């Protein structure tokens, strides 16, 4: 029997692709996707389990939809994603309203879960990699799409449980990714955001040392894809060949997303990240030598076990010295099953929060200076949508979806016709997060 499905998606872009694949499978079976939870026969929560806050948000959303489930006889609740993969037994016991669960390795069992009951869990330790021939419902309609090129991670960072959830690193074939890009372009997508747990290691499990470079050159040949953005590069695996490809390929953004996590040698050692600040400086120097003046986004963790005041000052000095465009700062969260959970030297939460605030305050001044350099120049902007006040907004090459700011472009009605397409714009102003611009012409 055909059902109406409402999906609440949480977590990262990788989770979003999983959701899009599940919805694609559902629509291929004739089910209808609805945007109002009260109109649904089946409520789905695609969960995240990366840190404490993400788990709490996922649980809160499950409980919220459980109440909505109770309002209609026969309505069902299905939980998918990382929380289901890792805590299916605990969820079944504590939230009996859940009818079925699907882990990250068993997305191909989503159709079975729609008619299962009793808290049945479909869990598999295998990888579930997308392929170009899979049905997929692209949730965003602004001309942009995520493309997951690999799954899993071979690193053993002590604070992270992703390998326990997603498994070891495994890449898709280059031609399969290229074919997906062509299919997306045929549907009007002009921007691809490449995602993985370790993008710069792409292809190494297939014997391709320069896999990311080869992939970028392949995507440069896809007609209609105006720009490609690389997410989650890893400092230890970023090859010069990949940087050269970023420089050569005309549609690859001059944008680096590379979480560094810390800059103090002792903390990096405890994180099992290896290396030290001097190594990171050399990596960043290589990037800037190859790419000129790229937008660089990174993230750091403060309050990690053993982080002394001197270690934090080393991190703060490194951030001020390197002048990153954008920095995200996370307070350390204990992850059950991670190596870091057993470390001594716990940092009190109030102190970790103070350090986070201090680092973010320092970065705000840096971001303001970096943003100001765009004023007066021209940018290509993807028109993304309309704001509540009737004005339009978009994103430049240096503004990734969800994690970065946007470019505000006023209320020119022609922008509505150009939504999902690129325009040339002159930047007229900037603040810490966003740019302000006027459209010059379609791109």
VEXNU-271073 format. One record per residue (C-alpha): residue number from 0; chain; x, z, y. Coordinates in nm, 4 decimals. Example, Ala and Ser with C-alpha at 12.3 -4.5 7.8 and 13.67 -1.06 7.14 Angstrom:
! VEXNU-271073
(atom 0,"A",(1.2300,0.7800,-0.4500)),
(atom 1,"A",(1.3670,0.7140,-0.1060)),
//
This chain:
! VEXNU-271073
(atom 0,"A",(0.0000,0.0000,0.0000)),
(atom 1,"A",(0.1350,-0.0964,0.3413)),
(atom 2,"A",(0.2136,0.1954,0.5706)),
(atom 3,"A",(0.2821,0.2579,0.9381)),
(atom 4,"A",(0.6272,0.4116,0.9850)),
(atom 5,"A",(0.7574,0.6125,1.2790)),
(atom 6,"A",(1.1329,0.6805,1.2860)),
(atom 7,"A",(1.3075,0.9415,1.4993)),
(atom 8,"A",(1.6740,0.8456,1.5171)),
(atom 9,"A",(1.9416,1.1059,1.5900)),
(atom 10,"A",(2.3197,1.1025,1.6003)),
(atom 11,"A",(2.5736,0.8292,1.6519)),
(atom 12,"A",(2.5630,0.4508,1.6626)),
(atom 13,"A",(2.6554,0.4390,1.2933)),
(atom 14,"A",(2.3369,0.6335,1.2248)),
(atom 15,"A",(2.1435,0.3868,1.4392)),
(atom 16,"A",(2.2593,0.0965,1.2241)),
(atom 17,"A",(2.1551,0.2876,0.9113)),
(atom 18,"A",(1.8121,0.3354,1.0696)),
(atom 19,"A",(1.7882,-0.0332,1.1590)),
(atom 20,"A",(1.8710,-0.1298,0.8002)),
(atom 21,"A",(1.6104,0.1071,0.6588)),
(atom 22,"A",(1.3460,-0.0270,0.8960)),
(atom 23,"A",(1.4485,-0.3801,0.8045)),
(atom 24,"A",(1.3935,-0.2990,0.4407)),
(atom 25,"A",(1.0537,-0.1476,0.5231)),
(atom 26,"A",(0.9333,-0.4462,0.7278)),
(atom 27,"A",(1.0496,-0.6843,0.4546)),
(atom 28,"A",(0.8149,-0.4940,0.2230)),
(atom 29,"A",(0.5295,-0.5437,0.4682)),
(atom 30,"A",(0.5242,-0.2013,0.6339)),
(atom 31,"A",(0.4625,-0.1723,1.0092)),
(atom 32,"A",(0.6955,0.0081,1.2505)),
(atom 33,"A",(0.5134,0.2106,1.5158)),
(atom 34,"A",(0.6450,0.3855,1.8254)),
(atom 35,"A",(0.3832,0.6616,1.8409)),
(atom 36,"A",(0.4269,0.9407,1.5859)),
(atom 37,"A",(0.0553,1.0221,1.5819)),
(atom 38,"A",(-0.0203,0.6652,1.4722)),
(atom 39,"A",(0.2111,0.6848,1.1697)),
(atom 40,"A",(0.1386,0.7310,0.8012)),
(atom 41,"A",(0.5029,0.8168,0.7343)),
(atom 42,"A",(0.7297,1.0161,0.9675)),
(atom 43,"A",(1.1038,0.9627,0.9228)),
(atom 44,"A",(1.3875,1.1674,1.0748)),
(atom 45,"A",(1.7311,1.0059,1.0516)),
(atom 46,"A",(1.9553,1.3112,1.0917)),
(atom 47,"A",(2.3066,1.3954,1.2066)),
(atom 48,"A",(2.5243,1.6739,1.0641)),
(atom 49,"A",(2.8485,1.6288,1.2552)),
(atom 50,"A",(2.8573,1.9576,1.4501)),
(atom 51,"A",(2.6432,2.2711,1.4781)),
(atom 52,"A",(2.4448,2.1423,1.7734)),
(atom 53,"A",(2.3667,1.8144,1.5938)),
(atom 54,"A",(2.2471,2.0007,1.2856)),
(atom 55,"A",(2.0278,2.2300,1.4951)),
(atom 56,"A",(1.8780,1.9300,1.6756)),
(atom 57,"A",(1.8065,1.7626,1.3415)),
(atom 58,"A",(1.6375,2.0735,1.2001)),
(atom 59,"A",(1.4302,2.1169,1.5164)),
(atom 60,"A",(1.3126,1.7556,1.4934)),
(atom 61,"A",(1.2228,1.7903,1.1246)),
(atom 62,"A",(1.0172,2.1005,1.2021)),
(atom 63,"A",(0.8497,1.9283,1.4984)),
(atom 64,"A",(0.7443,1.6323,1.2870)),
(atom 65,"A",(0.6371,1.8665,1.0057)),
(atom 66,"A",(0.3750,2.0035,1.2454)),
(atom 67,"A",(0.2596,1.6514,1.3274)),
(atom 68,"A",(0.2451,1.5728,0.9559)),
(atom 69,"A",(0.0016,1.8618,0.9088)),
(atom 70,"A",(-0.2472,1.7084,1.1542)),
(atom 71,"A",(-0.3411,1.4199,0.9229)),
(atom 72,"A",(-0.4213,1.4362,0.5544)),
(atom 73,"A",(-0.1931,1.2179,0.3461)),
(atom 74,"A",(0.0727,1.1817,0.6148)),
(atom 75,"A",(0.4265,1.2057,0.4752)),
(atom 76,"A",(0.7649,1.3291,0.6010)),
(atom 77,"A",(1.0932,1.1667,0.4927)),
(atom 78,"A",(1.4378,1.2934,0.5978)),
(atom 79,"A",(1.7356,1.0577,0.5894)),
(atom 80,"A",(2.0966,1.0523,0.7084)),
(atom 81,"A",(2.3928,1.2895,0.7088)),
(atom 82,"A",(2.1957,1.6147,0.6869)),
(atom 83,"A",(2.0094,1.4857,0.3816)),
(atom 84,"A",(2.3359,1.3685,0.2254)),
(atom 85,"A",(2.5032,1.7064,0.2633)),
(atom 86,"A",(2.2235,1.9649,0.2485)),
(atom 87,"A",(1.9410,1.8107,0.0433)),
(atom 88,"A",(1.8982,2.1148,-0.1840)),
(atom 89,"A",(1.8887,2.3577,0.1084)),
(atom 90,"A",(1.6417,2.1378,0.2989)),
(atom 91,"A",(1.4083,2.1066,0.0002)),
(atom 92,"A",(1.4029,2.4839,-0.0404)),
(atom 93,"A",(1.3673,2.5832,0.3239)),
(atom 94,"A",(1.1329,2.3069,0.4485)),
(atom 95,"A",(0.8802,2.2311,0.1738)),
(atom 96,"A",(0.6926,1.9954,0.4076)),
(atom 97,"A",(0.9623,1.7340,0.3365)),
(atom 98,"A",(0.8309,1.4808,0.0854)),
(atom 99,"A",(1.1566,1.2959,0.0171)),
(atom 100,"A",(1.5162,1.2596,0.1350)),
(atom 101,"A",(1.7631,0.9716,0.1439)),
(atom 102,"A",(2.1380,1.0259,0.1840)),
(atom 103,"A",(2.3801,0.7956,0.3634)),
(atom 104,"A",(2.4997,0.6420,0.0380)),
(atom 105,"A",(2.1527,0.5565,-0.0911)),
(atom 106,"A",(1.9862,0.3679,0.1916)),
(atom 107,"A",(1.8816,0.1035,-0.0616)),
(atom 108,"A",(1.6443,0.3685,-0.2053)),
(atom 109,"A",(1.4514,0.4062,0.1204)),
(atom 110,"A",(1.1567,0.2077,-0.0165)),
(atom 111,"A",(1.1423,0.4444,-0.3158)),
(atom 112,"A",(1.1469,0.7470,-0.0868)),
(atom 113,"A",(0.8430,0.6231,0.1020)),
(atom 114,"A",(0.6261,0.6932,-0.2026)),
(atom 115,"A",(0.8194,0.9848,-0.3569)),
(atom 116,"A",(0.7175,1.3498,-0.3304)),
(atom 117,"A",(0.8165,1.7044,-0.4046)),
(atom 118,"A",(1.1223,1.6933,-0.1835)),
(atom 119,"A",(1.2872,1.4375,-0.4138)),
(atom 120,"A",(1.6365,1.3479,-0.2934)),
(atom 121,"A",(1.7975,1.0070,-0.3334)),
(atom 122,"A",(2.1671,1.0857,-0.2996)),
(atom 123,"A",(2.4691,0.8761,-0.3945)),
(atom 124,"A",(2.8411,0.9218,-0.3338)),
(atom 125,"A",(2.8923,0.5464,-0.3017)),
(atom 126,"A",(2.9390,0.3615,0.0247)),
(atom 127,"A",(2.6494,0.1752,0.1761)),
(atom 128,"A",(2.7998,-0.1057,0.3797)),
(atom 129,"A",(2.5837,-0.3480,0.5748)),
(atom 130,"A",(2.6033,-0.7177,0.4986)),
(atom 131,"A",(2.4927,-1.0180,0.6986)),
(atom 132,"A",(2.2085,-1.1031,0.4609)),
(atom 133,"A",(2.0365,-0.7642,0.4889)),
(atom 134,"A",(1.7149,-0.7369,0.6849)),
(atom 135,"A",(1.7688,-0.5378,1.0031)),
(atom 136,"A",(1.5441,-0.4304,1.2880)),
(atom 137,"A",(1.7604,-0.4178,1.6022)),
(atom 138,"A",(1.6117,-0.1286,1.7988)),
(atom 139,"A",(1.7580,-0.2175,2.1390)),
(atom 140,"A",(1.6309,-0.5294,2.3156)),
(atom 141,"A",(1.8809,-0.5544,2.6003)),
(atom 142,"A",(2.1033,-0.8254,2.4518)),
(atom 143,"A",(2.3388,-0.5755,2.2893)),
(atom 144,"A",(2.3839,-0.4729,1.9264)),
(atom 145,"A",(2.6074,-0.2478,1.7224)),
(atom 146,"A",(2.7975,-0.3940,1.4285)),
(atom 147,"A",(2.9349,-0.1579,1.1652)),
(atom 148,"A",(3.2487,-0.3223,1.0270)),
(atom 149,"A",(3.3642,-0.0450,0.7945)),
(atom 150,"A",(3.2493,0.2864,0.6548)),
(atom 151,"A",(3.4269,0.6104,0.5705)),
(atom 152,"A",(3.7676,0.7449,0.6706)),
(atom 153,"A",(4.1037,0.8036,0.5001)),
(atom 154,"A",(4.2262,1.0648,0.7493)),
(atom 155,"A",(4.2103,1.4351,0.6682)),
(atom 156,"A",(4.1573,1.5924,1.0093)),
(atom 157,"A",(4.1053,1.9627,0.9451)),
(atom 158,"A",(3.8018,1.9928,1.1769)),
(atom 159,"A",(3.6077,1.6978,1.0337)),
(atom 160,"A",(3.3669,1.6603,0.7416)),
(atom 161,"A",(3.2977,1.2886,0.7798)),
(atom 162,"A",(3.5008,1.1882,0.4700)),
(atom 163,"A",(3.2946,1.4372,0.2683)),
(atom 164,"A",(2.9752,1.2686,0.3900)),
(atom 165,"A",(3.0761,0.9052,0.4270)),
(atom 166,"A",(3.3637,0.8782,0.1776)),
(atom 167,"A",(3.6934,0.6920,0.1950)),
(atom 168,"A",(3.7495,0.3977,0.4269)),
(atom 169,"A",(3.6043,0.0663,0.3119)),
(atom 170,"A",(3.5828,-0.2558,0.5137)),
(atom 171,"A",(3.3432,-0.5474,0.5135)),
(atom 172,"A",(3.4888,-0.8975,0.4649)),
(atom 173,"A",(3.5728,-1.0725,0.7913)),
(atom 174,"A",(3.3472,-1.3681,0.7195)),
(atom 175,"A",(3.0521,-1.1393,0.6493)),
(atom 176,"A",(3.0953,-0.9685,0.9874)),
(atom 177,"A",(3.1352,-1.3086,1.1506)),
(atom 178,"A",(2.8157,-1.4317,0.9887)),
(atom 179,"A",(2.6248,-1.1249,1.1112)),
(atom 180,"A",(2.7564,-1.1902,1.4622)),
(atom 181,"A",(2.6277,-1.5480,1.4423)),
(atom 182,"A",(2.2846,-1.4306,1.3280)),
(atom 183,"A",(2.2678,-1.1751,1.6081)),
(atom 184,"A",(2.3710,-1.4377,1.8630)),
(atom 185,"A",(2.0917,-1.6629,1.7371)),
(atom 186,"A",(1.8498,-1.3779,1.8155)),
(atom 187,"A",(1.9722,-1.3555,2.1747)),
(atom 188,"A",(2.2390,-1.0875,2.1419)),
(atom 189,"A",(2.5286,-1.1464,2.3833)),
(atom 190,"A",(2.7231,-0.8200,2.3404)),
(atom 191,"A",(2.8619,-0.6709,2.0191)),
(atom 192,"A",(2.9829,-0.3119,1.9922)),
(atom 193,"A",(3.2095,-0.2800,1.6887)),
(atom 194,"A",(3.1921,0.0628,1.5257)),
(atom 195,"A",(3.3602,0.2424,1.2387)),
(atom 196,"A",(3.5108,0.5823,1.1672)),
(atom 197,"A",(3.8557,0.4243,1.2167)),
(atom 198,"A",(3.8175,0.0770,1.3637)),
(atom 199,"A",(4.1893,0.0116,1.3996)),
(atom 200,"A",(4.2315,0.0527,1.0215)),
(atom 201,"A",(3.9805,-0.2250,0.9590)),
(atom 202,"A",(4.0821,-0.4456,0.6670)),
(atom 203,"A",(4.3701,-0.2347,0.5394)),
(atom 204,"A",(4.1783,-0.1429,0.2237)),
(atom 205,"A",(4.1427,-0.5187,0.1648)),
(atom 206,"A",(4.5168,-0.5712,0.1999)),
(atom 207,"A",(4.4944,-0.6963,0.5601)),
(atom 208,"A",(4.7530,-0.5189,0.7762)),
(atom 209,"A",(4.6334,-0.7122,1.0822)),
(atom 210,"A",(4.2668,-0.7007,0.9884)),
(atom 211,"A",(4.1285,-0.5969,1.3265)),
(atom 212,"A",(4.3232,-0.8738,1.5010)),
(atom 213,"A",(4.1900,-1.1317,1.2543)),
(atom 214,"A",(3.8361,-1.0018,1.3038)),
(atom 215,"A",(3.8583,-1.0231,1.6834)),
(atom 216,"A",(3.9865,-1.3804,1.6673)),
(atom 217,"A",(3.6975,-1.4648,1.4321)),
(atom 218,"A",(3.4401,-1.3125,1.6689)),
(atom 219,"A",(3.5940,-1.4998,1.9611)),
(atom 220,"A",(3.4680,-1.8193,1.7943)),
(atom 221,"A",(3.1040,-1.7076,1.7794)),
(atom 222,"A",(2.9035,-1.9116,2.0282)),
(atom 223,"A",(2.6814,-1.6985,2.2507)),
(atom 224,"A",(2.8716,-1.3714,2.2097)),
(atom 225,"A",(3.0002,-1.3138,2.5603)),
(atom 226,"A",(3.1674,-0.9813,2.4990)),
(atom 227,"A",(3.2904,-0.7613,2.2180)),
(atom 228,"A",(3.3728,-0.3953,2.2645)),
(atom 229,"A",(3.5903,-0.1895,2.0260)),
(atom 230,"A",(3.4878,0.1687,1.9481)),
(atom 231,"A",(3.6755,0.4509,1.7802)),
(atom 232,"A",(4.0290,0.3233,1.7606)),
(atom 233,"A",(4.2755,0.5667,1.6043)),
(atom 234,"A",(4.6189,0.6179,1.7657)),
(atom 235,"A",(4.8102,0.6221,1.4350)),
(atom 236,"A",(4.6628,0.2959,1.3065)),
(atom 237,"A",(4.6379,0.0814,1.6218)),
(atom 238,"A",(4.8668,-0.2173,1.5679)),
(atom 239,"A",(5.0244,-0.4355,1.8352)),
(atom 240,"A",(4.8543,-0.7347,1.6732)),
(atom 241,"A",(4.5135,-0.5833,1.7548)),
(atom 242,"A",(4.6148,-0.5278,2.1163)),
(atom 243,"A",(4.7400,-0.8866,2.1351)),
(atom 244,"A",(4.4076,-1.0106,1.9996)),
(atom 245,"A",(4.2204,-0.8039,2.2588)),
(atom 246,"A",(4.4321,-0.9700,2.5260)),
(atom 247,"A",(4.3975,-1.3235,2.3829)),
(atom 248,"A",(4.0303,-1.3307,2.2892)),
(atom 249,"A",(3.8278,-1.4221,2.5946)),
(atom 250,"A",(3.5210,-1.2222,2.4938)),
(atom 251,"A",(3.6861,-0.8890,2.4067)),
(atom 252,"A",(3.6373,-0.6194,2.6709)),
(atom 253,"A",(3.9411,-0.4631,2.8325)),
(atom 254,"A",(3.8162,-0.1299,2.7024)),
(atom 255,"A",(3.9738,0.1283,2.4724)),
(atom 256,"A",(3.7713,0.3996,2.3007)),
(atom 257,"A",(4.0268,0.6249,2.1303)),
(atom 258,"A",(3.9515,0.9936,2.0581)),
(atom 259,"A",(4.2817,1.1839,2.0869)),
(atom 260,"A",(4.1386,1.5351,2.0221)),
(atom 261,"A",(4.4295,1.7268,2.1794)),
(atom 262,"A",(4.7760,1.6884,2.3299)),
(atom 263,"A",(4.9534,2.0094,2.2298)),
(atom 264,"A",(5.1870,1.9643,1.9310)),
(atom 265,"A",(5.0965,2.2932,1.7616)),
(atom 266,"A",(4.7215,2.2289,1.7909)),
(atom 267,"A",(4.7577,1.8696,1.6710)),
(atom 268,"A",(4.9522,1.9980,1.3720)),
(atom 269,"A",(4.6756,2.2444,1.2866)),
(atom 270,"A",(4.4217,1.9675,1.3284)),
(atom 271,"A",(4.6246,1.7640,1.0754)),
(atom 272,"A",(4.6427,1.4864,1.3318)),
(atom 273,"A",(5.0224,1.4822,1.3251)),
(atom 274,"A",(5.2417,1.3595,1.6105)),
(atom 275,"A",(5.2609,1.5131,1.9580)),
(atom 276,"A",(5.1968,1.4333,2.3229)),
(atom 277,"A",(5.5050,1.2119,2.3483)),
(atom 278,"A",(5.3773,0.9996,2.0614)),
(atom 279,"A",(5.0388,0.9695,2.2329)),
(atom 280,"A",(5.2125,0.8723,2.5563)),
(atom 281,"A",(5.3933,0.5917,2.3738)),
(atom 282,"A",(5.0654,0.4669,2.2278)),
(atom 283,"A",(4.8994,0.4693,2.5695)),
(atom 284,"A",(5.2018,0.2956,2.7240)),
(atom 285,"A",(5.1728,0.0203,2.4588)),
(atom 286,"A",(4.8049,-0.0218,2.5393)),
(atom 287,"A",(4.8623,-0.0466,2.9132)),
(atom 288,"A",(5.1582,-0.2824,2.8702)),
(atom 289,"A",(4.9488,-0.5196,2.6579)),
(atom 290,"A",(4.6183,-0.4925,2.8435)),
(atom 291,"A",(4.7181,-0.4171,3.2014)),
(atom 292,"A",(4.4608,-0.1811,3.3465)),
(atom 293,"A",(4.2057,-0.1175,3.0702)),
(atom 294,"A",(3.9189,0.1279,3.0875)),
(atom 295,"A",(4.0238,0.4083,2.8524)),
(atom 296,"A",(3.7735,0.6525,2.7074)),
(atom 297,"A",(3.8794,0.9491,2.4937)),
(atom 298,"A",(3.7553,1.2843,2.3665)),
(atom 299,"A",(3.9178,1.6238,2.3200)),
(atom 300,"A",(3.8341,1.9462,2.1389)),
(atom 301,"A",(3.8977,2.2788,2.3112)),
(atom 302,"A",(3.8869,2.6227,2.1541)),
(atom 303,"A",(4.0371,2.5047,1.8266)),
(atom 304,"A",(4.1769,2.7929,1.6162)),
(atom 305,"A",(4.5217,2.8818,1.7466)),
(atom 306,"A",(4.4768,2.7161,2.0866)),
(atom 307,"A",(4.6673,2.9461,2.3188)),
(atom 308,"A",(4.6438,2.9396,2.6965)),
(atom 309,"A",(4.9762,2.7531,2.7017)),
(atom 310,"A",(4.8395,2.4948,2.4554)),
(atom 311,"A",(4.5332,2.4428,2.6718)),
(atom 312,"A",(4.7514,2.4032,2.9819)),
(atom 313,"A",(4.9467,2.1342,2.7959)),
(atom 314,"A",(4.6219,1.9508,2.7299)),
(atom 315,"A",(4.5064,1.9899,3.0895)),
(atom 316,"A",(4.8371,1.8585,3.2214)),
(atom 317,"A",(4.8240,1.5625,2.9833)),
(atom 318,"A",(4.4755,1.4659,3.1017)),
(atom 319,"A",(4.5781,1.4885,3.4665)),
(atom 320,"A",(4.8923,1.2851,3.3981)),
(atom 321,"A",(4.7242,1.0060,3.2006)),
(atom 322,"A",(4.4255,0.9604,3.4355)),
(atom 323,"A",(4.1750,0.8425,3.1750)),
(atom 324,"A",(3.8649,0.6679,3.2988)),
(atom 325,"A",(3.6328,0.8807,3.0883)),
(atom 326,"A",(3.6793,1.1973,2.8880)),
(atom 327,"A",(3.4378,1.3803,2.6635)),
(atom 328,"A",(3.5161,1.7440,2.5834)),
(atom 329,"A",(3.3722,1.9320,2.2870)),
(atom 330,"A",(3.3937,2.3009,2.2172)),
(atom 331,"A",(3.5252,2.3540,1.8630)),
(atom 332,"A",(3.2504,2.4013,1.6073)),
(atom 333,"A",(3.3180,2.5529,1.2637)),
(atom 334,"A",(3.2258,2.3032,0.9918)),
(atom 335,"A",(3.1551,2.4469,0.6471)),
(atom 336,"A",(3.3888,2.2927,0.3939)),
(atom 337,"A",(3.6478,2.1818,0.6480)),
(atom 338,"A",(4.0076,2.3018,0.6329)),
(atom 339,"A",(3.9860,2.4348,0.9883)),
(atom 340,"A",(3.7096,2.6767,0.8875)),
(atom 341,"A",(3.9747,2.8803,0.7051)),
(atom 342,"A",(4.2234,2.8953,0.9930)),
(atom 343,"A",(4.3008,3.2154,1.1796)),
(atom 344,"A",(4.3365,3.2454,1.5550)),
(atom 345,"A",(3.9709,3.1949,1.6445)),
(atom 346,"A",(3.9102,3.1388,2.0147)),
(atom 347,"A",(3.6132,3.3339,2.1570)),
(atom 348,"A",(3.3246,3.1054,2.2486)),
(atom 349,"A",(3.3102,3.2138,2.6153)),
(atom 350,"A",(3.6806,3.1315,2.6537)),
(atom 351,"A",(3.6379,2.7956,2.4811)),
(atom 352,"A",(3.3441,2.7195,2.7084)),
(atom 353,"A",(3.5484,2.8108,3.0161)),
(atom 354,"A",(3.8248,2.5777,2.9032)),
(atom 355,"A",(3.5746,2.3004,2.8473)),
(atom 356,"A",(3.4335,2.3455,3.1979)),
(atom 357,"A",(3.7822,2.3530,3.3492)),
(atom 358,"A",(3.8904,2.0346,3.1740)),
(atom 359,"A",(3.5697,1.8535,3.2663)),
(atom 360,"A",(3.6052,1.9602,3.6300)),
(atom 361,"A",(3.9576,1.8184,3.6400)),
(atom 362,"A",(3.8369,1.4950,3.4833)),
(atom 363,"A",(3.5579,1.4549,3.7378)),
(atom 364,"A",(3.8139,1.4126,4.0155)),
(atom 365,"A",(4.0065,1.1617,3.8050)),
(atom 366,"A",(3.6908,0.9689,3.7128)),
(atom 367,"A",(3.5888,0.9471,4.0786)),
(atom 368,"A",(3.9263,0.7920,4.1673)),
(atom 369,"A",(3.9157,0.5505,3.8738)),
(atom 370,"A",(3.5599,0.4454,3.9542)),
(atom 371,"A",(3.6425,0.3860,4.3209)),
(atom 372,"A",(3.8918,0.1130,4.2318)),
(atom 373,"A",(3.6020,-0.1136,4.1307)),
(atom 374,"A",(3.4333,-0.1056,4.4737)),
(atom 375,"A",(3.4515,-0.4430,4.6461)),
(atom 376,"A",(3.5352,-0.6289,4.3267)),
(atom 377,"A",(3.3232,-0.8469,4.1016)),
(atom 378,"A",(3.2040,-0.7518,3.7541)),
(atom 379,"A",(3.0003,-0.9202,3.4855)),
(atom 380,"A",(2.7003,-0.7038,3.4155)),
(atom 381,"A",(2.4595,-0.7126,3.1237)),
(atom 382,"A",(2.1115,-0.6510,3.2682)),
(atom 383,"A",(1.9668,-0.3765,3.0475)),
(atom 384,"A",(1.6381,-0.2674,3.1956)),
(atom 385,"A",(1.4325,-0.1249,3.4765)),
(atom 386,"A",(1.4378,0.2300,3.6070)),
(atom 387,"A",(1.1362,0.4408,3.7015)),
(atom 388,"A",(1.1769,0.3588,4.0696)),
(atom 389,"A",(1.1546,-0.0143,3.9997)),
(atom 390,"A",(1.5244,-0.0900,4.0347)),
(atom 391,"A",(1.7299,-0.2507,3.7597)),
(atom 392,"A",(2.0400,-0.1296,3.5826)),
(atom 393,"A",(2.3013,-0.2833,3.3580)),
(atom 394,"A",(2.6453,-0.2288,3.2108)),
(atom 395,"A",(2.9860,-0.3763,3.2902)),
(atom 396,"A",(3.2596,-0.4498,3.0353)),
(atom 397,"A",(3.3829,-0.0955,3.0951)),
(atom 398,"A",(3.0476,0.0731,3.0346)),
(atom 399,"A",(2.9581,0.1200,2.6693)),
(atom 400,"A",(2.5973,0.1934,2.5718)),
(atom 401,"A",(2.4888,0.5566,2.5465)),
(atom 402,"A",(2.8278,0.7178,2.6159)),
(atom 403,"A",(2.9225,0.5764,2.9585)),
(atom 404,"A",(2.7472,0.5363,3.2908)),
(atom 405,"A",(2.5525,0.2327,3.4117)),
(atom 406,"A",(2.5528,-0.0065,3.7057)),
(atom 407,"A",(2.2535,0.0158,3.9416)),
(atom 408,"A",(2.1569,-0.3195,4.0951)),
(atom 409,"A",(1.8495,-0.2716,4.3114)),
(atom 410,"A",(1.5049,-0.4223,4.2792)),
(atom 411,"A",(1.5704,-0.7982,4.2872)),
(atom 412,"A",(1.2786,-0.9353,4.0806)),
(atom 413,"A",(1.4941,-1.2136,3.9362)),
(atom 414,"A",(1.6793,-0.9444,3.7438)),
(atom 415,"A",(1.3682,-0.8902,3.5348)),
(atom 416,"A",(1.3864,-1.2492,3.4114)),
(atom 417,"A",(1.7557,-1.1999,3.3375)),
(atom 418,"A",(1.7161,-0.8837,3.1296)),
(atom 419,"A",(1.9356,-0.9108,2.8212)),
(atom 420,"A",(2.1630,-1.1615,2.9945)),
(atom 421,"A",(2.4847,-1.1444,3.1948)),
(atom 422,"A",(2.5100,-1.1720,3.5717)),
(atom 423,"A",(2.7935,-1.1722,3.8201)),
(atom 424,"A",(2.7741,-0.8764,4.0573)),
(atom 425,"A",(2.9734,-0.7307,4.3444)),
(atom 426,"A",(3.0336,-0.3555,4.3243)),
(atom 427,"A",(2.9239,-0.1860,4.6459)),
(atom 428,"A",(2.9632,0.1803,4.5531)),
(atom 429,"A",(3.0639,0.4276,4.2850)),
(atom 430,"A",(3.0240,0.7890,4.1822)),
(atom 431,"A",(3.1706,0.9914,3.8974)),
(atom 432,"A",(2.9643,0.8191,3.6296)),
(atom 433,"A",(2.7878,0.5115,3.7697)),
(atom 434,"A",(2.8525,0.1991,3.9748)),
(atom 435,"A",(2.6265,0.0376,4.2359)),
(atom 436,"A",(2.6227,-0.3392,4.2776)),
(atom 437,"A",(2.4407,-0.6440,4.4087)),
(atom 438,"A",(2.3798,-0.9494,4.1935)),
(atom 439,"A",(2.5616,-1.2657,4.2960)),
(atom 440,"A",(2.4476,-1.5137,4.0310)),
(atom 441,"A",(2.3704,-1.5528,3.6603)),
(atom 442,"A",(2.6860,-1.5464,3.4557)),
//
